[in-house]
Amino acid sequence: MENNLDTNFDEIINMIETRRNNAYRKVNEELIGLYWDFGKYISEKVNDSNWGDKIVDKLVEFMKREYPTMTGFNRAGIYRMKQFYETYKDNEIVAPLVRQISWTHNVMILGATNSIEEKEFYI
């Protein structure tokens, strides 16, 4: 009788795991969306005005002050978000796909590949 109950409970475990995985995917998608939008904002400000290294340094300090527990918003991280946006912004095929993989995988692909074709292959 107990094995039969465990089988029934396996269905509950499957429900929980499915929903948990769905939640992780949605959170990842939102996080990648934030990095995309952040990169777009920085890219546009740098291209449209006199934004330079000093402004980025001020932004880093602002992020530390306003969001002290958020990681990744250091100088290298901000430029990585800018690079991420600029690399894929005009690619209608890849742009939606980058939101489906983790930020770590996106950063690895950006750093380990040279051409957009290589990036597309790995994505």
N, CA, C and O atoms as a Tinker XYZ file with bonds, in Angstrom:
   492  protein
     1  N      0.822000   -1.201000    0.000000    73     2
     2  CA     0.000000    0.000000    0.000000    64     1     3
     3  C      0.866000    1.265000    0.000000    63     2     4     5
     4  O      0.550000    2.237000   -0.686000    81     3
     5  N      1.975000    1.246000    0.784000    73     3     6
     6  CA     2.801000    2.436000    0.885000    64     5     7
     7  C      3.472000    2.781000   -0.445000    63     6     8     9
     8  O      3.584000    3.961000   -0.776000    81     7
     9  N      3.924000    1.778000   -1.225000    73     7    10
    10  CA     4.525000    2.037000   -2.532000    64     9    11
    11  C      3.540000    2.719000   -3.457000    63    10    12    13
    12  O      3.930000    3.581000   -4.245000    81    11
    13  N      2.281000    2.356000   -3.380000    73    11    14
    14  CA     1.242000    2.977000   -4.193000    64    13    15
    15  C      1.102000    4.457000   -3.833000    63    14    16    17
    16  O      0.942000    5.300000   -4.715000    81    15
    17  N      1.162000    4.770000   -2.541000    73    15    18
    18  CA     1.106000    6.156000   -2.104000    64    17    19
    19  C      2.316000    6.934000   -2.608000    63    18    20    21
    20  O      2.179000    8.065000   -3.073000    81    19
    21  N      3.492000    6.334000   -2.517000    73    19    22
    22  CA     4.693000    7.001000   -3.010000    64    21    23
    23  C      4.574000    7.325000   -4.489000    63    22    24    25
    24  O      5.026000    8.385000   -4.922000    81    23
    25  N      3.977000    6.439000   -5.273000    73    23    26
    26  CA     3.761000    6.684000   -6.695000    64    25    27
    27  C      2.846000    7.886000   -6.883000    63    26    28    29
    28  O      3.095000    8.735000   -7.739000    81    27
    29  N      1.806000    7.956000   -6.095000    73    27    30
    30  CA     0.905000    9.110000   -6.170000    64    29    31
    31  C      1.630000   10.394000   -5.785000    63    30    32    33
    32  O      1.404000   11.451000   -6.375000    81    31
    33  N      2.495000   10.286000   -4.797000    73    31    34
    34  CA     3.244000   11.450000   -4.374000    64    33    35
    35  C      4.283000   11.864000   -5.412000    63    34    36    37
    36  O      4.665000   13.033000   -5.472000    81    35
    37  N      4.741000   10.926000   -6.222000    73    35    38
    38  CA     5.642000   11.262000   -7.322000    64    37    39
    39  C      4.991000   12.264000   -8.263000    63    38    40    41
    40  O      5.665000   13.148000   -8.791000    81    39
    41  N      3.708000   12.135000   -8.472000    73    39    42
    42  CA     2.980000   13.083000   -9.313000    64    41    43
    43  C      3.023000   14.480000   -8.705000    63    42    44    45
    44  O      3.157000   15.473000   -9.421000    81    43
    45  N      2.909000   14.552000   -7.388000    73    43    46
    46  CA     2.984000   15.845000   -6.707000    64    45    47
    47  C      4.385000   16.432000   -6.861000    63    46    48    49
    48  O      4.536000   17.627000   -7.116000    81    47
    49  N      5.391000   15.603000   -6.708000    73    47    50
    50  CA     6.772000   16.064000   -6.888000    64    49    51
    51  C      6.959000   16.597000   -8.307000    63    50    52    53
    52  O      7.589000   17.638000   -8.495000    81    51
    53  N      6.430000   15.910000   -9.289000    73    51    54
    54  CA     6.531000   16.368000  -10.682000    64    53    55
    55  C      5.850000   17.724000  -10.863000    63    54    56    57
    56  O      6.372000   18.592000  -11.563000    81    55
    57  N      4.684000   17.909000  -10.233000    73    55    58
    58  CA     3.994000   19.203000  -10.323000    64    57    59
    59  C      4.862000   20.314000   -9.741000    63    58    60    61
    60  O      5.030000   21.374000  -10.344000    81    59
    61  N      5.406000   20.052000   -8.564000    73    59    62
    62  CA     6.233000   21.058000   -7.890000    64    61    63
    63  C      7.463000   21.381000   -8.724000    63    62    64    65
    64  O      7.784000   22.551000   -8.929000    81    63
    65  N      8.153000   20.356000   -9.205000    73    63    66
    66  CA     9.380000   20.572000   -9.983000    64    65    67
    67  C      9.098000   21.307000  -11.292000    63    66    68    69
    68  O      9.879000   22.165000  -11.705000    81    67
    69  N      7.996000   20.974000  -11.936000    73    67    70
    70  CA     7.635000   21.661000  -13.183000    64    69    71
    71  C      7.408000   23.138000  -12.930000    63    70    72    73
    72  O      7.917000   23.982000  -13.669000    81    71
    73  N      6.650000   23.459000  -11.895000    73    71    74
    74  CA     6.368000   24.866000  -11.584000    64    73    75
    75  C      7.621000   25.598000  -11.131000    63    74    76    77
    76  O      7.820000   26.765000  -11.470000    81    75
    77  N      8.454000   24.926000  -10.376000    73    75    78
    78  CA     9.703000   25.540000   -9.921000    64    77    79
    79  C     10.587000   25.869000  -11.125000    63    78    80    81
    80  O     11.146000   26.963000  -11.200000    81    79
    81  N     10.713000   24.938000  -12.059000    73    79    82
    82  CA    11.514000   25.185000  -13.259000    64    81    83
    83  C     10.921000   26.299000  -14.104000    63    82    84    85
    84  O     11.658000   27.113000  -14.661000    81    83
    85  N      9.600000   26.345000  -14.206000    73    83    86
    86  CA     8.942000   27.439000  -14.933000    64    85    87
    87  C      9.259000   28.782000  -14.286000    63    86    88    89
    88  O      9.524000   29.766000  -14.977000    81    87
    89  N      9.232000   28.817000  -12.957000    73    87    90
    90  CA     9.530000   30.059000  -12.239000    64    89    91
    91  C     10.972000   30.496000  -12.489000    63    90    92    93
    92  O     11.223000   31.678000  -12.725000    81    91
    93  N     11.918000   29.566000  -12.442000    73    91    94
    94  CA    13.317000   29.901000  -12.709000    64    93    95
    95  C     13.479000   30.485000  -14.109000    63    94    96    97
    96  O     14.197000   31.465000  -14.303000    81    95
    97  N     12.805000   29.873000  -15.085000    73    95    98
    98  CA    12.897000   30.372000  -16.462000    64    97    99
    99  C     12.347000   31.788000  -16.576000    63    98   100   101
   100  O     12.939000   32.631000  -17.249000    81    99
   101  N     11.237000   32.051000  -15.933000    73    99   102
   102  CA    10.640000   33.389000  -15.996000    64   101   103
   103  C     11.517000   34.426000  -15.300000    63   102   104   105
   104  O     11.679000   35.541000  -15.796000    81   103
   105  N     12.081000   34.057000  -14.152000    73   103   106
   106  CA    12.980000   34.975000  -13.453000    64   105   107
   107  C     14.198000   35.264000  -14.317000    63   106   108   109
   108  O     14.617000   36.416000  -14.427000    81   107
   109  N     14.774000   34.229000  -14.935000    73   107   110
   110  CA    15.920000   34.413000  -15.810000    64   109   111
   111  C     15.559000   35.332000  -16.976000    63   110   112   113
   112  O     16.334000   36.220000  -17.330000    81   111
   113  N     14.410000   35.126000  -17.560000    73   111   114
   114  CA    13.973000   35.956000  -18.686000    64   113   115
   115  C     13.868000   37.421000  -18.270000    63   114   116   117
   116  O     14.271000   38.309000  -19.021000    81   115
   117  N     13.336000   37.675000  -17.091000    73   115   118
   118  CA    13.228000   39.047000  -16.593000    64   117   119
   119  C     14.604000   39.642000  -16.307000    63   118   120   121
   120  O     14.849000   40.812000  -16.603000    81   119
   121  N     15.494000   38.849000  -15.738000    73   119   122
   122  CA    16.837000   39.327000  -15.449000    64   121   123
   123  C     17.575000   39.682000  -16.733000    63   122   124   125
   124  O     18.213000   40.731000  -16.813000    81   123
   125  N     17.492000   38.824000  -17.725000    73   123   126
   126  CA    18.132000   39.107000  -19.013000    64   125   127
   127  C     17.492000   40.351000  -19.641000    63   126   128   129
   128  O     18.184000   41.168000  -20.248000    81   127
   129  N     16.188000   40.488000  -19.495000    73   127   130
   130  CA    15.499000   41.693000  -19.986000    64   129   131
   131  C     16.011000   42.952000  -19.314000    63   130   132   133
   132  O     16.183000   43.983000  -19.964000    81   131
   133  N     16.257000   42.873000  -18.007000    73   131   134
   134  CA    16.822000   44.013000  -17.284000    64   133   135
   135  C     18.199000   44.356000  -17.837000    63   134   136   137
   136  O     18.491000   45.524000  -18.090000    81   135
   137  N     19.042000   43.355000  -18.024000    73   135   138
   138  CA    20.385000   43.605000  -18.544000    64   137   139
   139  C     20.334000   44.170000  -19.963000    63   138   140   141
   140  O     21.134000   45.036000  -20.316000    81   139
   141  N     19.407000   43.689000  -20.765000    73   139   142
   142  CA    19.206000   44.201000  -22.129000    64   141   143
   143  C     18.822000   45.676000  -22.075000    63   142   144   145
   144  O     19.431000   46.510000  -22.745000    81   143
   145  N     17.811000   45.991000  -21.273000    73   143   146
   146  CA    17.332000   47.377000  -21.175000    64   145   147
   147  C     18.401000   48.296000  -20.592000    63   146   148   149
   148  O     18.559000   49.432000  -21.040000    81   147
   149  N     19.130000   47.807000  -19.597000    73   147   150
   150  CA    20.206000   48.576000  -18.996000    64   149   151
   151  C     21.292000   48.855000  -20.039000    63   150   152   153
   152  O     21.789000   49.975000  -20.150000    81   151
   153  N     21.652000   47.813000  -20.805000    73   151   154
   154  CA    22.651000   47.972000  -21.856000    64   153   155
   155  C     22.196000   48.942000  -22.929000    63   154   156   157
   156  O     22.991000   49.733000  -23.436000    81   155
   157  N     20.923000   48.882000  -23.274000    73   155   158
   158  CA    20.361000   49.806000  -24.271000    64   157   159
   159  C     20.431000   51.241000  -23.764000    63   158   160   161
   160  O     20.829000   52.148000  -24.495000    81   159
   161  N     20.046000   51.438000  -22.520000    73   159   162
   162  CA    20.072000   52.774000  -21.919000    64   161   163
   163  C     21.486000   53.348000  -21.956000    63   162   164   165
   164  O     21.694000   54.485000  -22.380000    81   163
   165  N     22.449000   52.552000  -21.510000    73   163   166
   166  CA    23.847000   53.016000  -21.484000    64   165   167
   167  C     24.337000   53.286000  -22.899000    63   166   168   169
   168  O     24.976000   54.307000  -23.152000    81   167
   169  N     24.043000   52.380000  -23.817000    73   167   170
   170  CA    24.477000   52.539000  -25.206000    64   169   171
   171  C     23.940000   53.830000  -25.808000    63   170   172   173
   172  O     24.677000   54.586000  -26.441000    81   171
   173  N     22.662000   54.070000  -25.606000    73   171   174
   174  CA    22.048000   55.274000  -26.176000    64   173   175
   175  C     22.597000   56.541000  -25.530000    63   174   176   177
   176  O     22.823000   57.538000  -26.215000    81   175
   177  N     22.811000   56.509000  -24.226000    73   175   178
   178  CA    23.360000   57.689000  -23.544000    64   177   179
   179  C     24.782000   57.973000  -24.001000    63   178   180   181
   180  O     25.147000   59.129000  -24.217000    81   179
   181  N     25.581000   56.933000  -24.147000    73   179   182
   182  CA    26.966000   57.116000  -24.585000    64   181   183
   183  C     26.994000   57.644000  -26.018000    63   182   184   185
   184  O     27.801000   58.516000  -26.342000    81   183
   185  N     26.121000   57.121000  -26.874000    73   183   186
   186  CA    26.126000   57.524000  -28.279000    64   185   187
   187  C     25.484000   58.885000  -28.519000    63   186   188   189
   188  O     25.859000   59.576000  -29.466000    81   187
   189  N     24.529000   59.286000  -27.686000    73   187   190
   190  CA    23.777000   60.510000  -27.930000    64   189   191
   191  C     24.261000   61.717000  -27.133000    63   190   192   193
   192  O     23.786000   62.831000  -27.354000    81   191
   193  N     25.180000   61.516000  -26.227000    73   191   194
   194  CA    25.595000   62.641000  -25.396000    64   193   195
   195  C     27.076000   62.537000  -25.074000    63   194   196   197
   196  O     27.827000   61.796000  -25.708000    81   195
   197  N     27.455000   63.280000  -24.099000    73   195   198
   198  CA    28.852000   63.306000  -23.691000    64   197   199
   199  C     29.136000   62.335000  -22.545000    63   198   200   201
   200  O     30.031000   62.564000  -21.731000    81   199
   201  N     28.380000   61.272000  -22.493000    73   199   202
   202  CA    28.620000   60.270000  -21.447000    64   201   203
   203  C     29.961000   59.610000  -21.702000    63   202   204   205
   204  O     30.294000   59.269000  -22.837000    81   203
   205  N     30.703000   59.439000  -20.668000    73   203   206
   206  CA    31.993000   58.774000  -20.785000    64   205   207
   207  C     32.286000   57.981000  -19.537000    63   206   208   209
   208  O     31.386000   57.646000  -18.767000    81   207
   209  N     33.551000   57.685000  -19.346000    73   207   210
   210  CA    33.978000   56.856000  -18.226000    64   209   211
   211  C     33.571000   57.437000  -16.873000    63   210   212   213
   212  O     33.206000   56.694000  -15.963000    81   211
   213  N     33.632000   58.756000  -16.739000    73   211   214
   214  CA    33.313000   59.356000  -15.444000    64   213   215
   215  C     31.839000   59.164000  -15.099000    63   214   216   217
   216  O     31.495000   58.950000  -13.937000    81   215
   217  N     30.978000   59.238000  -16.094000    73   215   218
   218  CA    29.549000   59.037000  -15.848000    64   217   219
   219  C     29.294000   57.579000  -15.466000    63   218   220   221
   220  O     28.496000   57.296000  -14.573000    81   219
   221  N     29.970000   56.666000  -16.140000    73   219   222
   222  CA    29.809000   55.244000  -15.813000    64   221   223
   223  C     30.276000   54.992000  -14.380000    63   222   224   225
   224  O     29.641000   54.235000  -13.647000    81   223
   225  N     31.371000   55.617000  -13.980000    73   223   226
   226  CA    31.842000   55.477000  -12.600000    64   225   227
   227  C     30.804000   56.021000  -11.621000    63   226   228   229
   228  O     30.582000   55.431000  -10.563000    81   227
   229  N     30.173000   57.136000  -11.962000    73   227   230
   230  CA    29.122000   57.690000  -11.098000    64   229   231
   231  C     27.919000   56.754000  -11.042000    63   230   232   233
   232  O     27.288000   56.603000   -9.996000    81   231
   233  N     27.609000   56.130000  -12.171000    73   231   234
   234  CA    26.516000   55.168000  -12.205000    64   233   235
   235  C     26.821000   53.968000  -11.313000    63   234   236   237
   236  O     25.937000   53.479000  -10.609000    81   235
   237  N     28.049000   53.498000  -11.339000    73   235   238
   238  CA    28.463000   52.393000  -10.478000    64   237   239
   239  C     28.258000   52.778000   -9.013000    63   238   240   241
   240  O     27.715000   51.998000   -8.231000    81   239
   241  N     28.687000   53.966000   -8.653000    73   239   242
   242  CA    28.515000   54.436000   -7.278000    64   241   243
   243  C     27.035000   54.571000   -6.923000    63   242   244   245
   244  O     26.625000   54.227000   -5.814000    81   243
   245  N     26.244000   55.066000   -7.858000    73   243   246
   246  CA    24.801000   55.190000   -7.645000    64   245   247
   247  C     24.181000   53.822000   -7.375000    63   246   248   249
   248  O     23.393000   53.667000   -6.442000    81   247
   249  N     24.533000   52.841000   -8.185000    73   247   250
   250  CA    23.980000   51.496000   -8.027000    64   249   251
   251  C     24.406000   50.898000   -6.679000    63   250   252   253
   252  O     23.608000   50.236000   -6.016000    81   251
   253  N     25.645000   51.127000   -6.279000    73   251   254
   254  CA    26.109000   50.622000   -4.980000    64   253   255
   255  C     25.305000   51.244000   -3.838000    63   254   256   257
   256  O     24.961000   50.574000   -2.865000    81   255
   257  N     25.016000   52.525000   -3.978000    73   255   258
   258  CA    24.297000   53.238000   -2.929000    64   257   259
   259  C     22.819000   52.844000   -2.887000    63   258   260   261
   260  O     22.264000   52.602000   -1.815000    81   259
   261  N     22.191000   52.783000   -4.053000    73   259   262
   262  CA    20.750000   52.529000   -4.127000    64   261   263
   263  C     20.388000   51.044000   -4.045000    63   262   264   265
   264  O     19.338000   50.686000   -3.513000    81   263
   265  N     21.247000   50.198000   -4.565000    73   263   266
   266  CA    21.002000   48.742000   -4.600000    64   265   267
   267  C     22.243000   47.995000   -4.127000    63   266   268   269
   268  O     22.881000   47.295000   -4.912000    81   267
   269  N     22.588000   48.137000   -2.857000    73   267   270
   270  CA    23.855000   47.568000   -2.374000    64   269   271
   271  C     23.939000   46.047000   -2.455000    63   270   272   273
   272  O     25.040000   45.497000   -2.477000    81   271
   273  N     22.820000   45.366000   -2.497000    73   271   274
   274  CA    22.870000   43.898000   -2.547000    64   273   275
   275  C     22.860000   43.355000   -3.973000    63   274   276   277
   276  O     23.066000   42.158000   -4.173000    81   275
   277  N     22.626000   44.202000   -4.956000    73   275   278
   278  CA    22.629000   43.746000   -6.354000    64   277   279
   279  C     24.057000   43.611000   -6.849000    63   278   280   281
   280  O     24.881000   44.508000   -6.672000    81   279
   281  N     24.330000   42.489000   -7.463000    73   279   282
   282  CA    25.670000   42.278000   -8.002000    64   281   283
   283  C     25.650000   42.468000   -9.515000    63   282   284   285
   284  O     24.591000   42.444000  -10.141000    81   283
   285  N     26.819000   42.655000  -10.085000    73   283   286
   286  CA    26.951000   42.747000  -11.533000    64   285   287
   287  C     26.894000   44.152000  -12.080000    63   286   288   289
   288  O     27.067000   44.352000  -13.283000    81   287
   289  N     26.653000   45.141000  -11.221000    73   287   290
   290  CA    26.557000   46.511000  -11.707000    64   289   291
   291  C     27.831000   47.289000  -11.407000    63   290   292   293
   292  O     27.797000   48.471000  -11.063000    81   291
   293  N     28.946000   46.598000  -11.547000    73   291   294
   294  CA    30.242000   47.265000  -11.468000    64   293   295
   295  C     30.610000   47.753000  -12.864000    63   294   296   297
   296  O     29.836000   47.577000  -13.805000    81   295
   297  N     31.757000   48.350000  -13.006000    73   295   298
   298  CA    32.192000   48.918000  -14.295000    64   297   299
   299  C     32.200000   47.863000  -15.399000    63   298   300   301
   300  O     31.655000   48.089000  -16.479000    81   299
   301  N     32.818000   46.712000  -15.130000    73   299   302
   302  CA    32.894000   45.648000  -16.148000    64   301   303
   303  C     31.494000   45.124000  -16.475000    63   302   304   305
   304  O     31.179000   44.883000  -17.641000    81   303
   305  N     30.662000   44.949000  -15.460000    73   303   306
   306  CA    29.310000   44.437000  -15.689000    64   305   307
   307  C     28.468000   45.377000  -16.536000    63   306   308   309
   308  O     27.723000   44.933000  -17.411000    81   307
   309  N     28.585000   46.670000  -16.279000    73   307   310
   310  CA    27.814000   47.654000  -17.053000    64   309   311
   311  C     28.267000   47.658000  -18.508000    63   310   312   313
   312  O     27.441000   47.700000  -19.419000    81   311
   313  N     29.572000   47.616000  -18.725000    73   311   314
   314  CA    30.050000   47.571000  -20.110000    64   313   315
   315  C     29.674000   46.256000  -20.792000    63   314   316   317
   316  O     29.451000   46.221000  -22.003000    81   315
   317  N     29.605000   45.181000  -20.014000    73   315   318
   318  CA    29.173000   43.887000  -20.570000    64   317   319
   319  C     27.704000   43.968000  -21.011000    63   318   320   321
   320  O     27.345000   43.436000  -22.061000    81   319
   321  N     26.861000   44.627000  -20.218000    73   319   322
   322  CA    25.451000   44.798000  -20.592000    64   321   323
   323  C     25.334000   45.635000  -21.858000    63   322   324   325
   324  O     24.511000   45.346000  -22.727000    81   323
   325  N     26.151000   46.661000  -21.959000    73   323   326
   326  CA    26.172000   47.504000  -23.161000    64   325   327
   327  C     26.601000   46.679000  -24.371000    63   326   328   329
   328  O     25.987000   46.760000  -25.435000    81   327
   329  N     27.646000   45.894000  -24.205000    73   327   330
   330  CA    28.119000   45.029000  -25.295000    64   329   331
   331  C     27.049000   44.017000  -25.681000    63   330   332   333
   332  O     26.825000   43.771000  -26.866000    81   331
   333  N     26.398000   43.440000  -24.703000    73   331   334
   334  CA    25.320000   42.463000  -24.926000    64   333   335
   335  C     24.227000   43.074000  -25.805000    63   334   336   337
   336  O     23.824000   42.482000  -26.806000    81   335
   337  N     23.758000   44.246000  -25.428000    73   335   338
   338  CA    22.719000   44.916000  -26.209000    64   337   339
   339  C     23.215000   45.245000  -27.616000    63   338   340   341
   340  O     22.540000   44.944000  -28.601000    81   339
   341  N     24.378000   45.856000  -27.710000    73   339   342
   342  CA    24.889000   46.286000  -29.015000    64   341   343
   343  C     25.174000   45.109000  -29.947000    63   342   344   345
   344  O     25.053000   45.240000  -31.166000    81   343
   345  N     25.545000   43.982000  -29.391000    73   343   346
   346  CA    25.856000   42.805000  -30.209000    64   345   347
   347  C     24.613000   42.235000  -30.864000    63   346   348   349
   348  O     24.662000   41.811000  -32.019000    81   347
   349  N     23.500000   42.220000  -30.146000    73   347   350
   350  CA    22.309000   41.512000  -30.633000    64   349   351
   351  C     21.139000   42.404000  -31.019000    63   350   352   353
   352  O     20.126000   41.897000  -31.502000    81   351
   353  N     21.242000   43.705000  -30.823000    73   351   354
   354  CA    20.088000   44.588000  -30.999000    64   353   355
   355  C     19.473000   44.525000  -32.399000    63   354   356   357
   356  O     18.257000   44.658000  -32.535000    81   355
   357  N     20.266000   44.331000  -33.418000    73   355   358
   358  CA    19.751000   44.309000  -34.794000    64   357   359
   359  C     19.521000   42.903000  -35.324000    63   358   360   361
   360  O     19.198000   42.731000  -36.499000    81   359
   361  N     19.683000   41.900000  -34.480000    73   359   362
   362  CA    19.541000   40.517000  -34.912000    64   361   363
   363  C     18.179000   39.983000  -34.451000    63   362   364   365
   364  O     18.018000   39.568000  -33.303000    81   363
   365  N     17.213000   40.003000  -35.357000    73   363   366
   366  CA    15.839000   39.629000  -35.014000    64   365   367
   367  C     15.693000   38.158000  -34.630000    63   366   368   369
   368  O     14.746000   37.789000  -33.934000    81   367
   369  N     16.612000   37.330000  -35.072000    73   367   370
   370  CA    16.530000   35.903000  -34.758000    64   369   371
   371  C     17.113000   35.630000  -33.373000    63   370   372   373
   372  O     16.507000   34.917000  -32.573000    81   371
   373  N     18.273000   36.189000  -33.093000    73   371   374
   374  CA    18.977000   35.877000  -31.861000    64   373   375
   375  C     18.453000   36.681000  -30.668000    63   374   376   377
   376  O     18.436000   36.165000  -29.551000    81   375
   377  N     18.032000   37.911000  -30.874000    73   375   378
   378  CA    17.615000   38.769000  -29.757000    64   377   379
   379  C     16.614000   38.101000  -28.820000    63   378   380   381
   380  O     16.794000   38.177000  -27.605000    81   379
   381  N     15.569000   37.449000  -29.326000    73   379   382
   382  CA    14.660000   36.789000  -28.384000    64   381   383
   383  C     15.264000   35.530000  -27.745000    63   382   384   385
   384  O     14.886000   35.158000  -26.634000    81   383
   385  N     16.189000   34.884000  -28.435000    73   383   386
   386  CA    16.767000   33.643000  -27.918000    64   385   387
   387  C     17.713000   33.868000  -26.746000    63   386   388   389
   388  O     17.830000   33.008000  -25.873000    81   387
   389  N     18.392000   35.019000  -26.716000    73   387   390
   390  CA    19.342000   35.262000  -25.637000    64   389   391
   391  C     18.642000   35.336000  -24.282000    63   390   392   393
   392  O     19.282000   35.167000  -23.244000    81   391
   393  N     17.353000   35.583000  -24.288000    73   391   394
   394  CA    16.592000   35.657000  -23.031000    64   393   395
   395  C     16.276000   34.274000  -22.477000    63   394   396   397
   396  O     15.821000   34.143000  -21.341000    81   395
   397  N     16.514000   33.251000  -23.276000    73   395   398
   398  CA    16.185000   31.893000  -22.859000    64   397   399
   399  C     17.369000   31.148000  -22.243000    63   398   400   401
   400  O     17.211000   30.041000  -21.728000    81   399
   401  N     18.543000   31.754000  -22.297000    73   399   402
   402  CA    19.705000   31.133000  -21.665000    64   401   403
   403  C     20.175000   32.031000  -20.524000    63   402   404   405
   404  O     19.837000   33.214000  -20.480000    81   403
   405  N     20.935000   31.479000  -19.625000    73   403   406
   406  CA    21.357000   32.233000  -18.446000    64   405   407
   407  C     22.329000   33.353000  -18.819000    63   406   408   409
   408  O     22.950000   33.339000  -19.882000    81   407
   409  N     22.438000   34.310000  -17.918000    73   407   410
   410  CA    23.379000   35.409000  -18.115000    64   409   411
   411  C     24.803000   34.868000  -18.186000    63   410   412   413
   412  O     25.608000   35.341000  -18.988000    81   411
   413  N     25.110000   33.896000  -17.365000    73   411   414
   414  CA    26.444000   33.294000  -17.380000    64   413   415
   415  C     26.762000   32.731000  -18.762000    63   414   416   417
   416  O     27.859000   32.939000  -19.281000    81   415
   417  N     25.809000   32.019000  -19.358000    73   415   418
   418  CA    26.038000   31.470000  -20.697000    64   417   419
   419  C     26.149000   32.586000  -21.733000    63   418   420   421
   420  O     26.967000   32.495000  -22.648000    81   419
   421  N     25.349000   33.624000  -21.603000    73   419   422
   422  CA    25.462000   34.751000  -22.528000    64   421   423
   423  C     26.840000   35.392000  -22.444000    63   422   424   425
   424  O     27.449000   35.692000  -23.471000    81   423
   425  N     27.333000   35.601000  -21.236000    73   423   426
   426  CA    28.652000   36.219000  -21.056000    64   425   427
   427  C     29.747000   35.316000  -21.631000    63   426   428   429
   428  O     30.680000   35.798000  -22.273000    81   427
   429  N     29.628000   34.018000  -21.400000    73   427   430
   430  CA    30.619000   33.080000  -21.950000    64   429   431
   431  C     30.629000   33.138000  -23.475000    63   430   432   433
   432  O     31.697000   33.147000  -24.087000    81   431
   433  N     29.462000   33.177000  -24.084000    73   431   434
   434  CA    29.381000   33.231000  -25.552000    64   433   435
   435  C     29.961000   34.535000  -26.063000    63   434   436   437
   436  O     30.695000   34.541000  -27.051000    81   435
   437  N     29.637000   35.653000  -25.397000    73   435   438
   438  CA    30.190000   36.943000  -25.816000    64   437   439
   439  C     31.712000   36.936000  -25.775000    63   438   440   441
   440  O     32.371000   37.448000  -26.680000    81   439
   441  N     32.260000   36.354000  -24.721000    73   439   442
   442  CA    33.703000   36.384000  -24.542000    64   441   443
   443  C     34.477000   35.365000  -25.346000    63   442   444   445
   444  O     35.647000   35.581000  -25.662000    81   443
   445  N     33.839000   34.257000  -25.681000    73   443   446
   446  CA    34.573000   33.157000  -26.320000    64   445   447
   447  C     34.423000   33.110000  -27.831000    63   446   448   449
   448  O     35.042000   32.273000  -28.487000    81   447
   449  N     33.619000   33.989000  -28.386000    73   447   450
   450  CA    33.391000   33.964000  -29.837000    64   449   451
   451  C     33.778000   35.301000  -30.443000    63   450   452   453
   452  O     33.834000   36.324000  -29.762000    81   451
   453  N     34.044000   35.263000  -31.743000    73   451   454
   454  CA    34.429000   36.494000  -32.444000    64   453   455
   455  C     33.325000   37.003000  -33.364000    63   454   456   457
   456  O     32.985000   38.186000  -33.342000    81   455
   457  N     32.781000   36.123000  -34.153000    73   455   458
   458  CA    31.806000   36.567000  -35.149000    64   457   459
   459  C     30.380000   36.363000  -34.655000    63   458   460   461
   460  O     30.126000   35.586000  -33.734000    81   459
   461  N     29.470000   37.069000  -35.281000    73   459   462
   462  CA    28.047000   36.907000  -34.922000    64   461   463
   463  C     27.572000   35.501000  -35.305000    63   462   464   465
   464  O     26.677000   34.955000  -34.659000    81   463
   465  N     28.157000   34.919000  -36.337000    73   463   466
   466  CA    27.790000   33.557000  -36.729000    64   465   467
   467  C     28.150000   32.557000  -35.641000    63   466   468   469
   468  O     27.382000   31.640000  -35.352000    81   467
   469  N     29.320000   32.736000  -35.041000    73   467   470
   470  CA    29.703000   31.859000  -33.924000    64   469   471
   471  C     28.741000   32.028000  -32.753000    63   470   472   473
   472  O     28.317000   31.049000  -32.137000    81   471
   473  N     28.407000   33.262000  -32.459000    73   471   474
   474  CA    27.488000   33.531000  -31.352000    64   473   475
   475  C     26.138000   32.878000  -31.619000    63   474   476   477
   476  O     25.564000   32.244000  -30.733000    81   475
   477  N     25.629000   33.033000  -32.845000    73   475   478
   478  CA    24.347000   32.417000  -33.219000    64   477   479
   479  C     24.396000   30.898000  -33.061000    63   478   480   481
   480  O     23.447000   30.281000  -32.578000    81   479
   481  N     25.500000   30.316000  -33.471000    73   479   482
   482  CA    25.636000   28.864000  -33.369000    64   481   483
   483  C     25.494000   28.398000  -31.919000    63   482   484   485
   484  O     24.762000   27.451000  -31.632000    81   483
   485  N     26.197000   29.070000  -31.014000    73   483   486
   486  CA    26.178000   28.632000  -29.621000    64   485   487
   487  C     24.866000   28.970000  -28.917000    63   486   488   489
   488  O     24.437000   28.251000  -28.014000    81   487
   489  N     24.250000   30.035000  -29.321000    73   487   490
   490  CA    22.956000   30.394000  -28.720000    64   489   491
   491  C     21.910000   29.421000  -29.206000    63   490   492
   492  O     20.743000   29.531000  -28.829000    81   491
